[in-house]
Structures are given as C-alpha cells and as structure tokens.
Amino acid sequence: MTEFQAAVLGVLQGAGEFLPISSSAHLALAPRLFGWPYQGLAYDVMLHLGTLLAVLAYFWKDWVKIFSDAALGPAQKEGRVLWLLAAGSVPAGVAGLLLNDLAETAFRNPLWIAFNLVFFSVFLWLADRRPRQELDETAFSLKDALLIGLAQSVALLPGASRSGMTIMAALFLGYNRASAARLSFLLGTPIIFGAGLLEARKLSPEHLDAAFAVGLAASFLAGLAVIGFLMAWLKKRTLTPFIIYRALLGTAIFWMFWN
C-alpha cells in the first residue's frame, strides 16, 4: 500500500466514522473501485485508532469530567455516565466477538453493503423527522444506554453506520440531534478502543510502515475535523444531506455490481 492510498483510506475512515454514512462501507468499496489490493480488516480497525484519538482529543474535557466524577461516586453529575457507557458497549462487544468472521467475509459483499445503505437510510430519515426531540444528555438512563447499544451492534453490517445507528436510536428515544450525536461519539469510544485491541494481534511488524503512519494521521485529522463539523451542523440542521448521500451511494453500488 502506498502512502497516497493510506491517506485516502484514512480520510474515508475519519469522515465515515462520525458522519452517518458508514466508514466500513467506504473502506470495503474503495479498493474495489480504485483497483487497489484490499488492505484487510485488521488495517481497517487500526485506522479506527486514529478516530479514537480524534474523539478523545475533541471530548477530552468531557472524559476528564466523566472519570473524575465516576471516581467520586455515582451521585456526582457525570458519575453515572461512565457506567452507563460501559453497559451500552456490551451489546456491540458481544456481537463483534460472535460475528467477527462474517464481518470479514460475507458482510463485505457490495450488494449487501448497498442494501444496508439504502435500507437503514429509511429508518434514519424517520428518526430525524420524529417530533418532540427535546431530551439532552441529562436524561441518559440505563434503558437508553442499552437500547442505543443494541443499535450500535447493528453497525457490524457495513453500510449501516455506527454513528448512524446510534444517532438514529437516540433520536427515536426523543433526544435532540446535538445530544444524540454527543452520546453516539462517547458510546462509540469504548467499542473503537476494544476493536483496535482485538484486531491489533493480526498485525505483523511489516504492517507498521510509513503508509500505516500516514493512514493513522489522516484518520485522526479527518475525524477531528468532522466531529467539530457535525456537532455544529446538528445544532441547527437535519441529517437530510447525509441520508440522501447514503441512498444515492447505495443505488450507485447496486447499478455497478449487479450482474
């Protein structure tokens, strides 16, 4: 893999991880479209470490507050959030361990990806149009954490989108768009970290080259920029542009790969 290819994949990962457009779909499709050798799921997940650094950097004050309050006890303002995030991470963690092999093979079929992009766009659109989106992070409960966590487990399907599924679930539960995005990013942090650790064992020393460093840096910088963009966007606007993009991309993939 060249440094240019790594940079492209890093940007796709950084943008797709936080926008509701599915990073895994873009990473699976890019090599097919450009004629590049597939970089492997292990490399994909290691790119997630770039986005992990991005979400930690963007929300570092939040994480400091969450951990400090958790250390003082659940009665503190953010004291319970850490445990709710941990509980909400369980469904996706279990699904990842059970379905990891399918994620590397059958789930990466282009037609399957196209179906997921279009199919879940419908539910994302319905959630985005849901009335009474009034809740903020102070309403976050164990029930909400588990339901959003279940939605996060669906993101094992390329084309579903982890951020898309978690934002969708939060919107259906009545959270406003900005709060839904923040909960999505915070809840995704343990999963991104865990997936990176799990797949790191598949990397050999020859993977840790200049291209790998470029991809990691590109995913970090793109992720940091996209988080800031989406948080500002959702304070005043809807998810419509991203839903349209998903639907168009899925339709285009059907057209290109249908035999």
N, C-alpha and C positions, 0 to 999 in steps of 0.2 A: 504494500500500500504506500502511495506517495504522500508527501506532506499536504499536497493540494486536496487529494481525496479525503484525507483525515480531517482537514479543516472544513470541508463541505459537510461531512458526516457529523462533525462536532456542532456546527451551526444548526443542522437539522435536529439534532438531539436537544440542544439548548432551547430552540424555539418550540419544538414539538412537545417537550416535556411539560411546559407550563401553559401553552395555548391548547385549547381543547381539540387538537387536530391529529393526535396520536404520533408520538415520536417513533414508536416501534414500527408503525406502518411505513413511515418515510425511510427509516433505516433499512427495512427489508426490501423496499422497492427501488431505492436509489441505485444499488449495484446492478439490478436488472435493467433499469432504464439507461444507464450510462455504460453498460458493458464492463463493469468492474468486478473483480472477484469478490464474492461475499465475505465480509470481514469476520463473521462468526458472532454468535450471541454473546460470547464472553466479552468480546471487544465492545459490543453494543452496551452491555451492562457497565463496563468500566467507564464508558463515556458518561453514564449516569453519575459517576463520581464527580464529574465536572459540574453537573447540575446540582448535585448535593452541596458542593462548595458554594454554589450560587445562592441556593435557598438559605444556607446557614449564614452567608455574608449579608444577604438582604434583611433577614429577620433576626440578626444577632442579638439585638436588644430584647426582642420577644423571647428568644431562647434563654437568655440570661435571667430574665424575669420569671419565666416558667420554672427553670431549675432552682432558682433561689427560693421562690415561694413553695415549691414542692418540698424542698429541704426543711422549710419551717413548718409545714403541715398543710393538710387539705383545706383548712379553714381560710388560708390566705387567698387573695383574689385569683391568682393563677395557679394555686397549689394543686387543684384537682385536674388541671388541663393535661399535665404530663401523663397522668394515669389514664385519662380518657383517650389520649392519643395512642398510648400503648395498647389499650383494649381495642381501639378501632383498627390497629395494624394487624391484629391476629387473623381475621378472615383472609386478607390478601397474602399474608405469610404462609398460611396453610395451603391455600390454592397454588401458590408458587411452588411449594415443595412437591405437591402431588402432581401438578401438570407441567412441570418444567420441561420434560421431554417433548410433549406436544407443542410447547411454545417454540421449540427449536425446529420443528418439522411441519406437521400438518397445519398449524395455525398460521404459517407464513405463506400459504398459497395465495397468490394475488387476488383470485376471485373471492376467497374468504375474507381477505382484507377489505376489498371493495364493498362486499355485503355489509361488513361491520361499520364501515364509514357511513354508508347511507342509512342503514337500519337505526343505528344509535343517534344519528342526526335528528330523527323524528322525535325521539324522547327528549333530547337536549332542547329542541325547539319548544316542545310542550312545557318543559320545566321553566324555560326562560320566559314563557308567557303566563306563568302561574300568577294569579293575583295574590295580594297580601304577602309580599316578600318583605317582612318587617323585622325579623329576628336578627340579632347580631351575635357575636361570639359569647356574650354573657349568658345566652340561652343554651349553650352547648351542654348536652347531657350524655349519660351513658347510652341511652337508647339511640340518640342521634349519632354518637361515635360508632356504634356497631352497625347501624344502617348505612352510614356513609362508608364505613369499612367494607361492608359487603359489596357495595357498588364499586369500590376500588378494586376488589378481586376480579371483577369483570374485565378490567383493563389488561388482564393477561392475554386477551384476544387482541392481536394487532388490528388497529382501526377503531377500537373502542375509545381509547384515550383515557389514561389515568386521571388527568385533571378534568377531562370532560365528564367522566362518570361520577367523580366526587362532587364537582360543582353541580351537576345535574341533581344528585341526591340531596344536596344541601338546599337547592332551590325548591325542590318538591317538599322539603320539610319546612319551608317558609322563611329561610334566611335570605337577606338581601344579597345582591350579586357580589359586592366587595367582600362581605363577610364569608360568603361561600368560597370565594377564591382563596382567602387567607386560610380558612380551615383546610381546604384542599392542599395547599402548599405545606402547611405544618404537618398534616396527616401523612403526606407523601414522604416526608423526610426519613422516618424510620424504615420504610419499605425500600427507598432508594439505597439507604445505607446497608440494609440487610442483603439486598440483591447483589450489591457490589462485593460484599464479603463472600457471599456464596459462590459467585462466579469467578472471583479472583484466583481461586485454586486452579482454574482451567488455563490460566495464562502462564506461558513459559518465558524465560528471560529474553528471548528474541522478540517477544511482543513489545517489550518496553524500550522502544526506539524513538527516534525523533518524530516520526509520524504519530506515534501514540501521544507524545507530549503535546504536539500541535492540536490533535483532536481534543485532548483534555482541556487545553486552554481555550479552544474555540467554543466548546460546550459551556464552559464556565462563563465566559464573557457574553455569549448569546443568551444564556439563561438569566444572568443578572439583568441584562437589558430588557428582556421580555417580561420578567416578573414586574419590574417597575412600570413598563408599558401597560400590562394587563390590569394591574391594580388601579392605575389612574383611569384607564378606559372604562372599567366596570362601575366606577363611581357615578358615571353619567350616562353610559350607553349599554346596549344589549349585546348578546352573543351572536346576533344575526350574521355578521360578516364571516365569522368562523364556521357557522352552521352551513352557510352557502358554499364556502370553500370545501368543506368535508363532502357535501353532496356532489359537487362538481368533480372533485378528485375521484370519488368512488365511481361515478358514472364513467369518467375517462378511463379508469382502470378496467372496468367491465368491457369497454369498447376495444381496448388494446389487447387484452389477454383472453377474450372469449373466442374459443375455436369452434 
